[in-house]
């Protein structure tokens, strides 16, 4: 079956700064293996993407390594307003961490947040990492200043309900959920241990069921691909995050096999809505071919991601990516990347 190439609006490819975990070559290779033809990379690198200079450095690295198409988010510490106009035509949107995350990216100063929402160009999305009362804060700021606001990786009934209520009144509000919150729960931590540590954390089965029940009102599914090494994950203080680029589509295809989703649902959540929300224009000859009936087991040894593990390893599923085409060129077939580093193109919005 032929379907449009997936757009993953939330990845952390770790390059530059933490290339022992992932880099633009291994990360975009993993994307192709998962039927993802465009990735949007987050700004929380070891050297935060808070300046045009840092962004340009990252762009040059990606230009040499990427094998799928890619775009970038800008970041903010609440003080880099003078950079906004310099980068607005080079980025998909602005990432704000309202809630504590890995690294020093938290922005919770009310005055600075107001200034950010007021200053950021209104034709560019603000994507928010927010939970609890921080979601209400983000929604109120977007309403006050007229911003396009996307709330990412929603995981609980209460948080999703707040966003769904706001969406009814404000068409500029959108949201996503992750595959790991759809397919794993807190009960899986008994087996996964540190490999299941993620922010927001894995939730109860009750919360998970609420996500599935409301998937028709959710705009996107995004991986939040955030790899760490096995050594880090088995440590006494495992960092939060897990890979997801290679397993998102197979898990969704398996849900089609189980009757929980349709192919049309997958296209809406991973292609059509990402295009619409983030203003992405994808070439007509960018598509993937999948076998809906192939049954196999996800195995760590077959993964392209540099971290070399998946929380879904040993899962038996139906649905495999067979071929991937980008701009008419066959870039992936039967487990092999067919193009050289640098084939991927930087997307402009």
JOSULWO-V791993 format. One record per helix or strand of 3 or more residues. SS is the DSSP state (H for helix, E for strand). FROM is the first residue (numbers start at 1). LEN is the number of residues. Records with the same first field share a line. If there is no record, write none. Layout:
BEGIN
SS: FROM-LEN / FROM-LEN
END
This chain:
BEGIN
E: 2-3 / 6-7 / 36-6 / 69-7 / 93-5 / 125-5 / 149-3 / 173-5 / 287-11 / 316-11 / 329-5
H: 24-10 / 52-14 / 81-7 / 110-10 / 133-13 / 157-13 / 179-5 / 186-11 / 205-9 / 215-3 / 230-4 / 248-10 / 263-16 / 300-3
END
